[in-house]
Amino acid sequence: MAREEQQNKSLAAKAAWPLLVLTAALQAYSGLSSVAYLFMGVLNPASGLGGWTAATMGGLQSVAAVVAFVLAARRDLRGATLAVAGSVMLGWLSTLPSVVEQGLDFYGDDRVTPVYFVVSPLIAIVAATLAWRNLYPIAAALIVSAMTFVGILVVIAFAIVIAMYGF
């Protein structure tokens, strides 16, 4: 018990909770934005079954993110990490119909999207495995929120560049 209290007071443990909650919030927003097409008058959000698949996965992604919020409020790091990893995987699954239809362009102008498409499920699977086995729950929480942390750093860097050089 004393070792567990010592682990929870580390800097990594203090950083894991806000990053996990922020990741869950962004996953909920992403899932709800996929579902919103159905309520904004767009009757056919994408061609065929793919549009409904994206909307359904978006709804499930939001549900998983809300579960992550509830588990984070109960201070269940393992459960919240598993729920966020599930939400990340559902978000990835919602992109599959468009990737099947249009393919991935690894040589195009946007090189971030294919990398995100490949790295996102790997991060979710590694984090879920670490959390499920309960070996390194803090590392699992930090791994599952790594994409969010990188996104925050990119936004900060962009803001600094805009502040220095202007638009």
Salt bridges, closest charged atoms under 4 A:
none
